[in-house]
Structure formats: structure tokens, C-alpha cells
Amino acid sequence: MGGGEERIAIVGLSGRFPGARDLEGFWEMLRRGGDARRVPTDAELDEAGVPPALRAHPQWVRSSYVLDGATDFDAGLFGYSPREAELMDPQQRIFMECAWESLDHAGYDPGRFKGAVAVYASVSLSSYLLRALMRQPDLMDATGSFGLMLANDKDYVATRVSHRLGLRGPAATVQTACSSSLVALHLACQSLLSGESDMALAGGSSVSFPQTAGYLYQEGMIFSPDGYCRAFDAKAHGTVRGAGAAVVVLKRLSDALKDGDTIHGVLLGTAVNNDGAGKVGFTAPSVEGQAAVIAEALAIAGVTPGDIQYVEAHATGTPLGDPIEVAALNQAFGGKETGAKRVALGSLKASIGHLDAAAGIAGVVKTVLALEHGELPASPHFRQANPVIDFDGGPFFVPSEPRPWKSPDGPRRAGVSAFGIGGTNAHAVLEEAPKAPAPAPSRRVWHVLPLSGRTPAALEEATTRLAAYLDAHPDLPLADVAYTLQVGRHAHEHRRAVVCRDTADARAALRDARRLLGGSGTNTRRPVVFLFSGQGSQYVDMGRGLYEQEPAFRAEVDACAQKLQSHLGLDLRTVLYPPADAREQATEQLRKTSLTQPALFVIEYALAKLWASWGVTPQAMVGHSIGEYVAACLAGVFSLDDALALVATRGRLMQSLPPGAMLSVRMTPEAVKPLMDGRLSVAAINAPGFTVVAGPNEAVDALQAKLAAQGVEVSRLHTSHAFHSTMMDPIVEEFRQAVGKVARKAPKDLYLSNVTGTHVTAEDAVSPAYWARHLRDAVRFQDSATQLLADPEHVFLEVGPGNSLATLVRRNAPEGTFPAILTSLPAPRDAQQDALAHATDAAARLWLTGAKTNLSRVYKGEARRRIPLP
């Protein structure tokens, strides 16, 4: 990784450590030199099974580093039954949760990441198996040795994560004792640099049970006689077993920069070696081996010792280990020739104990936090330097107080060491993250914040955490918050969304129950059905907010209006979006079917394209009368130019006919037909008991009076002509010929026919006679709705002004069912509502219902970033 070669970015991290609930608390403890050590109580020793006689032994050490919640596990999140979770080593459970949390922190949902994701992991020996499970013979017999092995053997930690998270890159468990997780980091870097993976998780987990037992000190062993790890101090006499876990998410730096990731630190180089036989014994450390791996890492990183200001040492606080480590560092850094005491030494073990297999990665997390905060943390329990350590032989010192991390001549850089029993040494060279670009402005007026949880309680907690996080970080760009939640979070069963303008509005909305949109369901890929409205739903300014704010919508409306100008003799936009002093005139113009039909087609077509740009595409479509032309055009039956020409011709021909009327009747067709005279036609069968009759004004007046006298509910529709009736007969042939003159292709997407009520056939779709019948025959919307409602997973979206078809779908739904039905634009009575706010709300509700959608597509073309969120 030296010179101009690729580097590795740390884009996400997570950790579970004693004395801290989260990484912020962990850093605060570290910076002040805190120590999470606890003295177990008698009750805790009783629970741990420590006999009174043993705890009374003068060399029994009451000292523990306790990882709170170490046996808690959200088994359902990973698809495990409670019984399976009970058998599994808690170290592996914790690692899985840390893997999930680190991806959340990075802003990546593994199910949506397209590349290969590698996992390199390590855990310690399963004390849970030895001290809990194996003491239950009945459980052993019931489970069997193979089942217990699968649940507890160290071999399976990496592959278990890959299996449960669906990760298809390399997965390997690394076991080199105390250096395991730093070796895992090295292997993850190599996997990324070789191109075999595009993202990698690296980490480790170590918890020994029972946590509160303490231990028996034995002279000559590595453990401290008083329960303190005093790294580099004159009173240092050993280490203490700790507990914890950490995982980092890695990407190639070039990819992380390109993808807008938050970069927490950069790995410049890593190296691994082994001491070989050149030392006094298998468990002993080696100056030569450690010095060599540090020098190699520096060389690979392309930096000199003079570029390093901090080293997170292995530093166990043992009489043998610390002097050898500093001697190795002195040798690698050039000894006394490197100048003043300018390189700080730290040891995480003095704060949380020795994490064994997880020690190296925990040191990396500590170092990344120090790089981010620009501060060198204090080293706990350091009062006087160990006289055996040759601090005079190199540039190293141990800070007893936190101090600013100054680096006037270049970026802050650090080294992290981990040395394993058996001689496998690892060293990593880190650099502070490159300066993040200034937040990019967003053209979005409204933003959707999606939240989810496996349970209602988890959803509430997620909502509360986000609100608190925004309180603490009020300057966060809301567009980046929304984008991260949209692309970087798995959608769980219980969902919630808020639609808001800015961060202050988001904080208020998250605490206002009236603004919290809710939904639930396990299916997050529900198919969407587009409903294209018919005449009667149009109004001046329909979609104006979208036209003014959404380039995709505006571009389609502009293109259609230009194509229609020669057919209509005017610019349709002057009717759709007139100035205030021309609204009355435009409203009168829009009542003419010669303009109504093209106007509806244009708005619905532009809406469909807008939804597509937002990642919403239909599995099926159905239109009502003129709406079917939008479906046919989107399905490829007509080109846009030909569809617009036909719609204009259809409207012009209908406008040329004598006026007529249409009446909605609360009766079935069979019941109303005997009451109709020969001039009337059934124009639409919309829902059970909702039939539309059309014909001459006087005939409709007579029927209306007759039905009203019988107490039948009727409603006159606001139309200028008697569509889908015998009054259309004079233009049927002329329109058939017009259809015959344009190119027609078999539909490439499914849509339902008004004429048959079922899916259109290729033969009908290309037949001029079909489109002539479509103009004249009744609209069989009830049949179409019934067929679509047969699939309860369908989500219905009205793609047009208002909610007329949404209402009809509800009326067709079987009693006791509640289909998901949404609208794209306000209804005519709500014309003053903001169309963009309405559509954004619909987008949020689509996600809430579990529809196949991609909310983040609204930010296409913007330089949005993934940012850490709770």
C-alpha cells in the first residue's frame, strides 16, 4: 500500500466494551484515562460459583472487567430460535451483532450491497461451552456433540456471519492467539487490495464466563497480582483478562471517496510475521520479530518513523513483555537518532483488560477514535516509568494526561501492534481521514426519514435515538440523514416515516405522534399497481408543485406540451399552469374534452415517469377510459408521439359530438337496464352497485328523476359528453382509421383492458378495432379491480389527479379486507395542497406498506453522503 498505491478506508466501526454503552462513552472513558475495572461483590462471586474458601485465599484477586449484556441476543434478527441462541457461544452472538451494527454505522444494508463482502473474524475459546453447557448432561445428550460443536467452535464465527447476513465474499476465521483480530484486519485489507472483495468486515470477540469470578494469582504467570494492568509503569506485574468485541468495515479508499462514505480513518499499510525459533520459548516475545513487522508495515505504508506520532502498543503490563516491546519499537524507529520524546505510547489493556483474540481490533478502534477527535488519551495507572524499559533509547513517552494530538508537518498517523503467543506479530499503520467535503446542497424541499424495528418497542427506541442524535448534531444535512436511512438500513417488520423540511423540522416531527406515519409487514417487495385516472378528476394547477420542483416531471410535461402544440393549436401548459389572472379562463378551457383528455394523459404520463425516477415501477397497470392510453404507451403499444396524437384526435372527435350526460347509479347493471330507454347505455361498471349510465341530456334527466323517486342514490357526473355510449357511434369508424395509421406493438408490460376487464391480449392491443370499441363500450373497471385485488400483496397507486380510482378499488375490496391504496396528487377539492408534499408523503407511505421502491432515487444527481447515525 505504499507510494501511490491504493489505501484502505475504515468506513464503519462498532464495539462492545466494559464501562461504556457506546463508542462515544468508550472514547470519553479512554481520553480521561479511565479504567472499567470492577470489584465483584460476594453475591456476584456466589453466582459465579467461587467457593468461600477459595475467595478467602490471600492470592485470590477480586477484579473483573464485565461486559454488560454479554448474554443478551436478538436471536430473531438473525433468524435463530431461542433454543439455537441458547446453545451458541455468546462471543459469536456478540460478534454477529457487532457486524450488523458496524454495517449500520457505515450506512450499508448488506442485502442491497452489490459487491462481494468478506468477513475475517476471531473469537476466544468458548468458556460458555466448558463452564455452562458441558455441566448440563441432559442438554448435552439432547443436543449432541455435533450440534454443540457447530454452536461453539471458533471455526464458524466468520462463516456464520456470512451465512446470516447473506455475504458472498471470502469468510475466514483467524486464530493467532492475541494477535488474531489484527491479523484478520490484515487479511481483510489484502482481500480488498487484490480485488476479491469490495467491502470487508474484520474484528474479534472475547468474553470469558463467569465474568465476575476474579482469579487466583500465580507467581510467574501473566496475570496481575492486584487486578490492575499498569502498562509501562514501574509497578507493572501483569495483565488482567478483559471482555469486549469490535468490528470495522473496510473499503478501498478510492471506492469510499467515490461512494460518499464517511471515512473514520485510513489504513496505510499492514504487516504480519512470526518470530520463528529465535527466542527463548514458544510463549516468549521476540525483539527481532516485533521490530521486523513494525518496520515492514511502515515500509508498506510508505511512511517513515518520523511520520508517526502515536503507537497503540500491545503492552500487557508484564515484566517481560513491555520492555521487549519498547526495545522493538526503538529498533524499528531508529533508536536515539529519531530525536525528542514525540511519539506517545498507549495501551487499551490498562482500561479494559486484555481482550485476547479481540485485543488488536479493539486497539484499532481506540486509535481511530483518537484520530477523529485529534486527542491523545491518557494512559491509566502510569505514574513512573518501568526502569527496565529503555525509554532513553527511542522517541517514545507515555501520556498520563490527555493532550491535543498535534501534527504540524502532515496528517496525524499512528501504529497499532498486536503480538500473539506463538509468535505471530501484526502491525498496522493508520492515518487520519481525509477532510470530508462540505455538505452538498440539496434541491429537495421535502425529505423522508424511514425508521424500522423488529418490534414496536424497538421502533420507538429507534425514533427516540434519532431525535436525540439530531438534537446533539443539529448541523447535520437532513438530506444526508434521509439518504443514509434510505440506503443503509434494513427494513424491519414495524416501520415508521416522517416527512420533513429540515433538521429542526425533523426533530419536531419525530416527537409529534400526528406526523409519524406508520406501517408494518414482513414483505418489503410488494408489487405496485398503477391506476391511471379518467375524466372528471382534472383541475387547473394539478401537479404544479411537481412541475416547479421536480425536473423529471417538468421535462416530461414540457416535452409532451411541445409535441401536442400542433395538434391542439395551443401550449397546453397555459391551461395547466396559468398565471393567477388567467385561472378562470383556463378552468373553462379544461372543461372541454378536447383539452381534458390530452391534459390528463400528459399529467399521468409525467407522474409515471417521475415515479420511475424515484424507483417505483408497476407490476401491473389499469387505466379508466383515457387512462388506458397512458398504460398502453408505457407498455410500448404506442410511441409517445403516436399516443399524444391519438389522444388529441380522440378528444377532438368527442368534442365535435352533441353534448350528453352521465349518471352514477347505486344499482347493478342488471337492475338498472330495465329502467333505461333505448337512447341510454351502460358506460361503466365501476364496483358492485356502482354503475354509470350515459346518453342524451333529456334521457338522463328522465332516468335520474325516475330513480330518485324510487329512493335510488344517483349522482350526475361533471362531463360534457356521454362517453362510452351510443352517442359515440358517429366517430367510431374515423377513430378506428386514425389508430390504423400509427405504429402499434405488442405490450411489453402487463396492463388490464377496460373492454374485457382482464389483462389485455397482444392481439387486442395492436388492433384498431379494439381501440374503437374502447371508445364506445362500457368500462369494466369492476372486473379489473376484482382481478387485481385477488392478490392481497398488491399496493395500488393512483397515478393521476385525485382519488377517484382509489375510491373505486376500495369499493371493490371484499368486506373485511383493507388493501393498500395511495394517491399521487391531491383531489380537486384539495387543489391548494402542495403537490410535491403530497407525492413525497405517498412515497413514504409506499415504503411503509412494503412496496418495491427506492426512496434514495430522489437524490439522484446530488452528492449525498452516508453518515453515521444511531
N, C-alpha and C positions, 0 to 999 in steps of 0.2 A: 504493500500500500504506500510505498514511498514515492517521492517526487510528484509527478503529475498524474499518478495513478488514482484509481477510484478509492474513495473513502467510504466508511460505513456510518450511517446516521442512526442514532438512538431516537426513535420517534414515539415510543411509549414505554412506560415502566409502571410496575406495581410492586408492592411489598407488604408483608405482614411481619411486624417486629414487636418485641416486648416494649411496653411503655408508650405505645403510640397507636392511635386509632387509624391514622392515615399518614401519607408521606409528608404532609405539612407538619403534623405533630412530630413525626420522626425527625425531620430536619430541625425543628425548634429544640428538641432534646439534644441533638448532636451538637448544634452550634454553641450551646452553652456548656458543653462538656458533661452532659447528664449521664446517669447510669441507671438502667432499668432494673437493676438487681433487687430481688425481694428476699425477705427472711420468712421462710414458711412457718406458719403457726402450728401449734400442736394438733389442732383439728386437721390441718392440711397434711401433716405428717401421718396422722391416723388414717386419713383417706388414702394416702399413698402407700400404706401398708408398712411403714417403718416401725419396727418394734421399739417400745420404750427403752429397752436395754441398749439397742444399737444407737438410738439418738442421744443417749447419755454418754456414749463413748467420747473421750476427750478429742478424738480426731474426726468426729462426725461434724461435717460442715453444713450449717443451715444456710444455704444460699441457692437461689433459683432464678432463672430468667424464664418467666412464664408468658407464653403466647396466649392471650385471651381468645376464647372462642376456637381453640385449636381443634375441637371435635365437632364444631358446627359445620353443616354442609347442606347446600341447596341441591339435594340429590335430583330433584325433578328437573332442574335447569339442564342437567347433563343426561337426562333420560335414565337415571338409575332408580330402582325401587329402594325403599327404606332398608330392606334386608341386604341388598347388594352394597349399599353405602355403609352399613354397619360392619360388614366384613372387610372393607377396603382400608388400607393404611391411611390414617389421617394426613400423613405427609403428602400422599398423592392427591388426596382430596383438596388440600390447600393449594397444591401446585396447579391443579385444574382451575380453581377459582382465580388464582393469580394470573394464569394465562388469559382467562376471559377478561379480567379487569385491565390487564395491560393492553389488550386489543381495544377495549373501550377507551382507555386513556389515549391511545394512538388515533382513535377515530375510525376504526375499521371493524366492519361486520364480516367475520370470516366467511360467512355464507355468500357474500357478494364480491369478495376479492377474486379477481380473475386469474391471478398468477399462482405459482407454487409457493406454499408456505411451509418452511422447515421448522422442526422442533428439536432442540438439543437440551436435554434436561438431566438432572441428577437429584437423587434423594439419598438419605442415610439409611442404614439398616433399620428395618421395621421393628422397633421396640414394642409397638402395639401388638404385633403378631406374637412376640415372645412373652410379653408380660400381661396380655389381656386375653387374646383369643386362645392361645395354647393352654391356658389354665381352665378352659371350659371343655371338658371331654365330650359332652353331649353335642356341643356345637361343632367340634372337630369331626365327630362321626357323621353328623348330618350334612356337613358341607363337603367333606372330603379334602384330601391333601391337595388335589389339583385346583379346586376352587379357591382354597386359601392361598395357594401359590400365586394364582392369577391376580388376586386382590391385593397382594402384599409384596411380591417380589419387585426389587428395584428395576429389573429389566423392562418393566411395562409402563413406566411413567410417561415417557415421550410418546410411545405409540398409543397409549390410552388417550392422551390429549388430541392427537391427530385424528383418532377414530371419532371421538365425541364432538370435535369441532369441525370435522369434515375437511381436514388439511391434507393436501396431497403431495407435499414436498417431502424431503428426507426426514426421517424421525429416528433419533438415536439417543439411547440413554448412555451417559458418560459416567464412569466410575474411576476416578483417580484420587480417591480419599479427599483431603481438604482442598485440593485444587480443582475438584470436579466441575463446579459451575463456571469457573473462569476458563477451563478447557472447553466447556460447552460453548461459551461465548466465542472462543477462537474458532471452533468448528463451524459455528453459525456464520461467522464472517467469511470463512473460506467458501462455504456453500453459496453465499451471495456473490462473492467475487468471481467464482467460477461460472456463475450463471445458472446453476442447477436449481436455485430458488430465487424468488423475487421478494420475499419477506421471510424473516426468521424470528422465532421465539427462542430465547436462551435463558436458563435460570436453574434454580435449585430450591430444595425444601428440606428442612431438618427440624424435627421435633422429637424429643425423647420423652417417653412416658414411664412412670408418672412424672409430671413436670415439677411437682413440689416436694420431691423426696429429699433433695440435698444429696450429699455423697460422703463417702469415707475417704479421707485424705490418706495417701500412702507416700511415704518418702521416696523420692527418685522418679515418681510418675509426673505426668504433665499437668495435673490439676493443682490449683492454688490451695494453700493450707487455710486461707481465711475467706475464700469465696470472692475475692476481688482479682480482676485481671489488671495488673499495673504495667502495661506495656512501656518498655524503655526506662522504667523507674528503678531507682536503687532498691526498692522493696519488692520488686517483681520476683515471684516464686512460682508462677504457673498460670494456667488459664482456667476458665470456667465454661462448662457446657452451656450454650445458648439455645435459642429456638427462633425460627423465623423462615421466611421464604421470600424470594424475589424473582421477577421475570422481566426481561426487557424485550422490546420489539425493535427489530433492526431492518433497515432497508439500505440499499445503495444510496449514497448521498445525492447523486445526480437525480435519481428517481424521487427521493424525498423532496428535493427542491422543486422538481417539475410538478409533483402531485400536490403541492401546497401543504405538506405535513408540518406540524410543529416539531422542530428539531431540538432535543434537550441536550445533546452532546454529540461529539463526533469521535469515532474510533479511528485513530490514525494508523495503528498497527498493533498486532498481537503476535505473541510467540509462545511456543511450548517446547520443553525439552525434558530430559531426565538426567539425574545425577550419575547414573551408571554405577560402577563399583568403586568409584573414587571417594569413599567416605568410610567412617568407622563402623557403620552398621546400617541395616535396612531402614530403620526408622529415623536415622540421623539426617540433618540437613547438610548441604554442601555449599561452601562459599563459591566454588568454581561454577557449579551448576546454576546457582541463582544469578550470579554475575553474568553468566553467558546468556541466559534467557532475557535478562533486562537489556543487555547490550543489543541483542538481536531484535528485540521489539523496537528499541529506539532507531535502529538502522532501517527496519522495515517501515517505520513511521516517517522516516526522512527528517528526523529532528536530532538535535544534539542534546547532551545533558544540560547545557545552558538554557535550553528552551523549556525546561520542566521546573515548575515552582512547588509542586506538591506530590507526595507519594503516599498512597494508601497502602500501608505495609501489611504483610501477613501477621506479623507482630503478635505472637501468642502470649507474650509475657513470661516465657520460660527462660531459665538461666542460660540454656544452651542456644535456643532459637533466636532470640533478639540480637545478641552480639554477632552471630553468624550472618543474620540478615543485613545488619548495618555494614558489616565488613564487605558483603557482596555488593551492596549499593555503592559504597565508597569506591570499590574497584570498578564498577560499571560506569560511575560518574567521573572517573579520572582522579580520585583522591584529593589531596590538598590543593592541587593546581586549579581546582574549579572555583576557588575563591571563598567569599564570605558565607555565613550561615544563611542561605537564601532559600533552601528547599525544606518545606515543612513536612514532617512525618506524622501520619495519623494511624490509628488502629481502632476499627469498629468494635473489636472484641472487648475493649475496655468499657464499652457502653452496653452491649447486648450479649456478651459472651461469644464463644466460638460456635459458629453455625455449621461446622463440619462441611458437608457437601455443598451447602449454600453460602459458605463464607465468602468466596470470591465474588459472586454476583451481588451479594449484599454490599461489599466494598465498592463495586462499580456504581450501585445506586447512590450510596453516600457521596461518592466523588462527583457524580452528575449533579446532585443537589447543590453541592458546594460550588461547582462551576456556574450553575444557574444563578445562585444567589450572590456570587462574587465574594465569598467569605470563607476563610479558613477556620474550621471548627476547632474548639478547644479539645485537648486530649485529657480524658478523665484520669484522675489519680496520679497525674505526673507532677511530682514535686521536686525531685532531684534525679539527675541522670544516673543511670546504672554505670558505675565506674568501669565495669568490664567492657562496656560498649565504646568503641573508638569514634566518638563524635568529632574528635580533632582531626580525623583522617579524611573528612569529606565535608560537603556543604549542608549537612542536614541538622535540623533542630526540631524540637517537639514543642508546639504551642500549648501553653497552659491556659490561655485566654483566646476567645475568638478574635480574629483580626481581619481587616479587609484583604482580599486577595488582589494584590496589585501586580500588574504585568505591563509596565510602560513600553516594553520593546516588542510586543506582539500579543497574540491571543493567550489566554490562560490555558495552561497544559498541565497534565498530571499523569502519573503512572499508578497502576494498581497491580499488586502482586498476590499470588496465592501459591502456596507450596504444599504438596501432598506427601503424607507418609508413604514411603516407597520411592520418592524422588522425582515425581512428575511436577515440574515447575511451570508456572504460567505467568505472563506479564502482559498488560495491555496499556497502551498509551492513548490518552483521551485529550480532546481539545474542546474548548467551549463552542457552543453552537454558533454558526454564522448569524450575523444580525438579521433578525426577521424583517421582511419588507413591511412598510407602512400598510395598515389595513386598507384594502381596496374599497373604494366606494361602491355601493350597490344602487342600481336603478329601481330596485324593488321598493314599493310603498308598503306592502304587507308581507309579513313573514310567518311561516308555520313552524311552531315548535312541537314536534311529536315526542311523546313520552310513553313508556310502556313498562309493565311489570307482570310477573307470573301470577301475582295475587293482587287483590285490591289494596292490601296493606303495602305491598312493595311499590305499587303505583303511587300511592300517597307519599311514600318516603322519597321516591324519585322526584316528585313535584316539589316537595319541601326542600330537598337538597339543591335542586336547580335554582329555586327562588333565592335561597341563601347564598349560593355561589354568585349569582348575578348581583346580589347586594354587595358582596365583597369585591366584585370586579365590575363596577358599573360602566367602565370604559370599553368593555368587550364589544366588538362589532356584532350586532344582532344577526346580520347575515351569516357570519361565520358560525355563530351559535346554532342557528337554524340548519345550516348546511351540514355541520358536524352531526347533529342529532339525526338528520335525514339519511346521511350516507354511512354513519359509523355506529349505528345502534341496531341490534336485533329487535324485531317487532314481536313482543310477547303477547300473550292472550289478552290481557287487560290494557286498553290503550286510552290515551288522552292527548288532546292537542289544544293549543291556544294559537289564535291568530292575532298578531300584534304589529305595531309600527316600529317601535324602538325598544331599547333595553329597559328604559323606565316603564314603558307600557307593558313589557313582558313581565316585569317584577310585579306589577299590579294585577295583571291578568292571571298569573299563576296562583294568586291568593284570592281570586274572585270566583266563587263557585258558578256564577252566572255566565262566565266566559270560558269555563272549562268544558270543551266538547269531549264526549266520551263514546267509547265503543269497545266491543270485545269479540273474541272469536279466535279459533286456532288456525283457520285458513287465512294466509296472508297473500294468496294469489287467486282471489275470487275473480271470475271473468266479468267484464263490464259490457253492458248492452247500451248502445247509443239510441236514444229516442229523438227523432227529428220532427219538430212541431209542424203543424199545419196552419192554415189561415185562421185568423181570429185572435192570435196571440201577439201580433206585431204592434209596435208602438214607436213613435219618433224617439230617437236617442237610445234605442235598445243597443246595449254594449258600448255606449260612449266611453265609459271609464276604461274599458279594454282598448278601444281604438286610440285613446290618448296615451295609455301607459304600456301597452304590450306590442312591441314591434312585430311579433309574429302574426298577431291578429290584424294589426293595421296593414301589414304588407298584403295579406290575402284580400281584405276589403278593398284596398286601393287597386290591386290587380283586377279584381272582378268588376269594379266600377268602371275601370277603363275599358275592359272588354265589352261591357254592356252598353257603353255610351252610344255606339252606332245603332244598337237595337232599340234603345229606349228614347233616344233623342235628348237625353239629359244626363247629367252626372248624378248617379244615384246617391252619392254622399251628400248632396244638397238637400235630399229628402230625409236621409237617415240622421244626419247630424247638422241641422240648420242652425244659423245664429238665432239668438233669442227672439228677435223681432220677426223671424220667419217661421216660427214653430207652428202657428195656426195654419198657415198655408201648407206646410209640409204634412201636417196631420191630415188635412183634406186630401192631399195627393196620395198619401199612403193608404187611403181607403179604397183607391182604385185597384182592382185585382191585377191590372196590367203592371203596377208597380209593387203591389203587395207580394206577389209570387217571387219576382227577382230579389226583392229585399230580404225575404225570409231565406231564400236559397243562399244568398251571399253571407248573411249573418251566421247561418248554421254551418256552412262550409268553413268559414273562418274560425268558428268555435271549434269544430272538429280538428282543424289543423293546429289550433292553439293547444287543445288537449293533447294532441300527439307530441307537440314540442315539450309538454310537461310530463311526458312519459305515460300517457293514458291512451291506450288503443283498444278498440272494441273487439270482443269475440263475435258479437252479433250486432246487427243494426235493424231498426224498423223505423219507417217514417209514416207520417199521416198525410196522405194526399201529396201535396207539393214536397213534403219532407222525404218521400221515397226517392226523389231525384238526387238529393244530397247523398243518400246511401248508395244509389247506383253509380254516381260519379266517383265516390270514394272507393267503391269496389271495382272500378275500372271499366264499367259498362260504357260510359261516355267519357270523353275527354272533358276537361273543364270548359274549354271554349264551346264545345258542342252542347254541353249541359246548360250553359248560360243561354245559348241561342235558343234551345228548345224551351227553356223556362220562360224566356221573353216572348216567344211565339205563343206558347200556351196561355200566358196571361193576356196577351193582345187579343187572341181569338176569343177567349172568355169575356173580355171586356166588350167585345163587339156584339155580344148577345143581349137580348132583352133582360132587364133586371128580374130577379126572383128572390125567393126567401128560403130559409132553412129553419127547422124547428126541432129542438131536442125534446124527446118524449120519454117519460119514465114507463115504457112498455117494451115488451119484446117485439121483434119484427112480426112474428106470427100473430100477436094480439092486435097490433096496430093496422096491419094490412087491410083487414075487412072494413076499416073505418075510412080508408083512403079512397079518393076518386081517381079516375084514370090519369089525371094530369100530375099526380104526385108519385114520387119514387122514394124508396128507402135509400138514403145517401150514405149512411154509415151505421155500422153495428159496433158500438164502442165498448160496451160492457153489458153484463146481464141487466136488462131493464133500462138500458140507455141506448135508444135508437134515434137516429136523426132522419127526418123526412124533409124532402126538398121539392120545390115546384113553383108555379106562378104565385105571386103575392096573394091573389084573391083566394086561391085554393088552400094555401097555407093558413090564411086568416080563418077560413071556414073550419078547417080541421082543428085549429087552436081553440076556437070558440066551442066546438063540439066536445073536445076533450076536457076543457076547463069546466064545462057544465057537468061532466061526469066525475069531476074531482081528480082528474089525472094531472099530475105535475108536468108542466111544459115550460120551455124556455126558448125565446126567439134568439137565434144566433146573429151576431153582428157581421153579416156578409152582404155583399152587393148582388150576388147571383146565386142561382140554385145549382150549386156544383153537384156532380155525381148524380144527375137526374136526366130525364128525357129532354130537358131544356138545353143540354149539351149536345144533342144529336146533330144539329146543323154543322158543327165544327169537327166532328169526329174524323171524318174522312180526310179533311185538309190536314189535320194534325198527324194522322197516320202517315200521310205522304211526307210531311216535314221530318218525321222520325226516320223514314226510309232514306233520307238524303244524308244522314250523318253516320259516321262510323260507329259500330257497336261491337263490343267484345263480351265474351262470357265473363261473369263476375269472378274475381279472384278472392273475394271475401264474402262471408255469409251475410245476407240480409233477407228480411221477410217481406213477402208481397202483400200489398193492400188488396189485390184482386182475389188471391187464393187463401190468404190468411196463414200460409205456411212459407217455408223457405222458397225463394224464387228459383226457378229452374234456369239453366243456361238457355234453353230454347225460348222461354218467355222473355228473359232479359234482353235478348237481341231481336225480338220480334216487334216490328212496328205495330202490328195488330194488338199486341199486349198493351202497349203504351196508350193506344187509342181506347181500349177497354178500361184501362186505369183511369182515364179522364172521365169516363161515363159511368162505370159500375160503382157499386157501393164499396166503401172502405171497410174491410173486415178486420178491424183492429182488435176486436174481442178474441178472435181466433189466434191472432199473432201473440197477444198478451198471454193468453192461456198456455200456449206452447212454451213461451219463454219462462213463465212462472213455474213450469214443471220442474225446473232446476232451481232449488232453493238457494244455491250459491250465487246466482246471478245478482249483480249490482246494476241497477237501472240509473242511467244519467240522461236527463233531458238536455239535448244539445240544441237549444233554441231559446227564444224568449219565454219566460213564464213557466208554468207548471201544469199545463193542460193535459199533456200525455202522462205526466207523473200521477195526476189525479186519476186518470183512466186506468193506469196499471193498478193502483190501489183498489179501485172498484172491481177489478177482475181477480184480485187475490182471494184465494179461499178463506173462509171465515177462520179466524184464529191464527192466521199467518201474517207476518209483518215483513214484507220484502224491503230490501234496502233500496230507496229511491231518492235521488238527488236532482237538483236543477242547476243549470249553468248561469242563468241570468234572472234578475228579479222579474216578477209578474208585472203586467201592465199597471195594476193598481199600486205597485211599489216602484214605479219608474224612477222615482227620485233617489232610490238607493244607489250606492256606489257599485257599479257592475264589477269592478276589479275586486272589491272586498267580497262580494257575493261569490265570485268564481274562486277566489282564494279559500274562502270558507268551504266551498264544495270540494276543492282539492284536499283540504284537511279531512273532511268527512269521508272522502273516498278511502284515504289511508286508514281511517278509523274502522271502516267496515271490513277492511282486509282486502280491498280491491287491488288488482295488479296495477301499481302506479310507481312513479319515481319522482317524489317531491323535489329532489335536488335539481331536476332538469330546469327548474325555473331560473337557476343561476347560471345557465349555460352562457359562455362568453364572458363571465366575470371571474376574476382571480380570487376565488374563495379558498379559504384555508381550513384544514382540520385542526381544531384546537382542543386542549384538554378540558373536559367537562366532567362533573360528578356522575 
